[in-house]
Amino acid sequence: MRIAVVGTGYVGLVSGACFADFGHQVTCIDKDAQKIASLQRGQIPIYEPDLDRLVEHNSRAGRLVFSTELADPVSKADAVFIAVGTPSRRGDGHADLSYVYAAAEEIALALNGYTVVITKSTVPVGTGDEVERLIRDMNPAADYAVVSNPEFLREGAAIRDFKFPDRIVVGTENQRAQAVMAEIYRPLSLNKAPIMYTGRRTAELVKYAANAFLATKITFINEIADLAEKVGADVQEVARGIGLDNRIGSKFLHAGPGFGGSCFPKDIRAIIKTAQDFDAHLRVVEAVLAVNDNRKRAMARKIAAFFGGNLRHKTIAVLGLTFKPNTDDMREAPSIPLITAIRDMGATVRAYDPAGMSQARIEMPDIVYCKDAYACADGADALVIVTEWEEFRALDLDRLKRDMASPIIVDLRNIYSPEELTARGFLYQSVGRVTRALQVESAL
Ligand SMILES: NC(=O)c1ccc[n+]([C@@H]2O[C@H](COP(=O)([O-])OP(=O)(O)OC[C@H]3O[C@@H](n4cnc5c(N)ncnc54)[C@H](O)[C@@H]3O)[C@@H](O)[C@H]2O)c1
């Protein structure tokens, strides 16, 4: 198959590289000339494990090329994927579809012969209808079908997720388009990935419903964590205890500082808006968003609690800035509102992240960035673990204790054991687990 991917970001680049790896002929297109130039030089503009190897291998084999030019590759394509961004629209939280529509208009003028146009971007219900209408208006003679094929990959594990998906959702009732989609994904049927064919609107809603459900699961366990702290229970054990029930499942039950990232917050806002427009309010999802928004500042109060609720003249070391490990993506990372809250309370912030610091500098230019975890902790009054990067799991605790001004660790990802840290002389606070030392203190 000849495939054009419009939008070469996290999703477009990973999808394009994986399609090429399946043996298809792929052109990844982007408006960002710098991004395309660096890809043409073999430099990957994002941090995603193994993506460099995959891109290099398939570029070398001549199956993957990069271009700022849309018309030629689209005119030759059997399938054109739209993978541009759909951020929150400023002001009202609806998905901003201007990039999708701009791409669709450009695609419309370039279509030549039967082509399947596929929205891989996360788009509200009805967007496929609008893309179809738009193409028809721009190019009445075009021979095409518009399909929804939402993407479920997770940054940090994107290639694995793309190649071994739990399911592939294809929204179209058009038989000819279905056959093209089946051919594109044929290599995955060898991995027994189920392809679910459904209506286009249903496919669009599947993506939002999936993200809303996952965000609900996280928010649920976060609230249980708060309760566990109050009643002296351990949220991780609670999560295990409920997760072993197959109806619940153990994934997405890790208590933490609240969800963030490039998808959940904007997708949750968008599904709430869609539901309001159709007068079918999603009250559970609305509560999830509100609870999650409040959580980031609540985490800052957890840190301040060690200092009588005041962080003035304190230096706080923050480990991990990206919204999750193994990505450099800072979009709506919980670290941003958390650091803002810490600074509002008067603290100076020093930070370290293995991959996210150049993105973070754009968002937060006036905090101190450090070369590693130890430089970050040096002289700090408290150390806060915000993102659970692998390299933070085995820190030299004696060195930290020696170098910090006071041995306080706030572990928002529960990667250390309260007993161990307390035994080593740290004042330690995590999420949903009361350390014995703190219990003793409050008993006194
Ligand atoms: N990032 C994820 O983990 C993830 C997972 C599943 C779904 N999604 C969805 O996929 C879509 C893309 O997300 P992303 O994270 O890859 O975004 P991104 O911002 O990383 O990439 C989007 C790219 O599209 C380019 N672009 C915009 N308009 C264009 C145009 N008209 N022509 C060519 N290029 C254009 C931009 O320059 C940018 O490089 C979004 O709808 C998102 O919700 C993302």
The ligand as an SDF file (V2000), in Angstrom:
LIG
                    3D

 44 48  0  0  0  0  0  0  0  0999 V2000
    0.3920   11.6360   21.6960 N   0  0  0  0  0  0  0  0  0  0  0  0
   -0.3080   10.5580   22.0150 C   0  0  0  0  0  0  0  0  0  0  0  0
    0.0720    9.7750   22.8690 O   0  0  0  0  0  0  0  0  0  0  0  0
   -1.6030   10.2530   21.2910 C   0  0  0  0  0  0  0  0  0  0  0  0
   -2.1890    8.9870   21.4300 C   0  0  0  0  0  0  0  0  0  0  0  0
   -3.3660    8.7120   20.7700 C   0  0  0  0  0  0  0  0  0  0  0  0
   -3.9730    9.6980   19.9960 C   0  0  0  0  0  0  0  0  0  0  0  0
   -3.3990   10.9300   19.8920 N   0  0  0  0  0  0  0  0  0  0  0  0
   -4.0410   11.9220   19.0310 C   0  0  0  0  0  0  0  0  0  0  0  0
   -3.3220   12.0180   17.8100 O   0  0  0  0  0  0  0  0  0  0  0  0
   -3.3320   13.3570   17.3270 C   0  0  0  0  0  0  0  0  0  0  0  0
   -1.9250   13.8440   17.1420 C   0  0  0  0  0  0  0  0  0  0  0  0
   -1.2790   13.8950   18.3970 O   0  0  0  0  0  0  0  0  0  0  0  0
    0.2980   14.0820   18.5400 P   0  0  0  0  0  0  0  0  0  0  0  0
    0.6120   13.9300   19.9870 O   0  0  0  0  0  0  0  0  0  0  0  0
    0.9930   13.2300   17.5520 O   0  0  0  0  0  0  0  0  0  0  0  0
    0.4240   15.6150   18.1090 O   0  0  0  0  0  0  0  0  0  0  0  0
    1.7460   16.4520   17.7610 P   0  0  0  0  0  0  0  0  0  0  0  0
    1.4460   17.8410   18.1570 O   0  0  0  0  0  0  0  0  0  0  0  0
    2.9410   15.7540   18.3260 O   0  0  0  0  0  0  0  0  0  0  0  0
    1.8520   16.3590   16.1630 O   0  0  0  0  0  0  0  0  0  0  0  0
    1.0050   16.9850   15.2830 C   0  0  0  0  0  0  0  0  0  0  0  0
    1.8300   17.3820   14.0510 C   0  0  0  0  0  0  0  0  0  0  0  0
    0.9450   17.7980   13.0150 O   0  0  0  0  0  0  0  0  0  0  0  0
    1.5850   18.8370   12.2900 C   0  0  0  0  0  0  0  0  0  0  0  0
    0.5700   19.5460   11.4970 N   0  0  0  0  0  0  0  0  0  0  0  0
   -0.4350   20.3410   11.9240 C   0  0  0  0  0  0  0  0  0  0  0  0
   -1.1840   20.7450   10.8970 N   0  0  0  0  0  0  0  0  0  0  0  0
   -0.6570   20.2050    9.7730 C   0  0  0  0  0  0  0  0  0  0  0  0
   -0.9900   20.2330    8.3870 C   0  0  0  0  0  0  0  0  0  0  0  0
   -2.0590   20.9060    7.9600 N   0  0  0  0  0  0  0  0  0  0  0  0
   -0.2180   19.5540    7.5370 N   0  0  0  0  0  0  0  0  0  0  0  0
    0.8510   18.8650    7.9650 C   0  0  0  0  0  0  0  0  0  0  0  0
    1.2240   18.7830    9.2570 N   0  0  0  0  0  0  0  0  0  0  0  0
    0.4750   19.4420   10.1520 C   0  0  0  0  0  0  0  0  0  0  0  0
    2.2610   19.6570   13.3610 C   0  0  0  0  0  0  0  0  0  0  0  0
    3.3000   20.4490   12.8390 O   0  0  0  0  0  0  0  0  0  0  0  0
    2.7860   18.5440   14.2990 C   0  0  0  0  0  0  0  0  0  0  0  0
    4.0990   18.1440   13.9520 O   0  0  0  0  0  0  0  0  0  0  0  0
   -4.1430   14.1580   18.3490 C   0  0  0  0  0  0  0  0  0  0  0  0
   -5.4790   14.2270   17.9280 O   0  0  0  0  0  0  0  0  0  0  0  0
   -4.0320   13.3140   19.5970 C   0  0  0  0  0  0  0  0  0  0  0  0
   -5.1330   13.5120   20.4610 O   0  0  0  0  0  0  0  0  0  0  0  0
   -2.2230   11.2210   20.5050 C   0  0  0  0  0  0  0  0  0  0  0  0
  1  2  1  0
  2  3  2  0
  2  4  1  0
  4  5  1  0
  4 44  2  0
  5  6  2  0
  6  7  1  0
  7  8  2  0
  8  9  1  0
  8 44  1  0
  9 10  1  0
  9 42  1  0
 10 11  1  0
 11 12  1  0
 11 40  1  0
 12 13  1  0
 13 14  1  0
 14 15  2  0
 14 16  1  0
 14 17  1  0
 17 18  1  0
 18 19  2  0
 18 20  1  0
 18 21  1  0
 21 22  1  0
 22 23  1  0
 23 24  1  0
 23 38  1  0
 24 25  1  0
 25 26  1  0
 25 36  1  0
 26 27  1  0
 26 35  1  0
 27 28  2  0
 28 29  1  0
 29 30  1  0
 29 35  2  0
 30 31  1  0
 30 32  2  0
 32 33  1  0
 33 34  2  0
 34 35  1  0
 36 37  1  0
 36 38  1  0
 38 39  1  0
 40 41  1  0
 40 42  1  0
 42 43  1  0
M  CHG  2   8   1  16  -1
M  END
$$$$
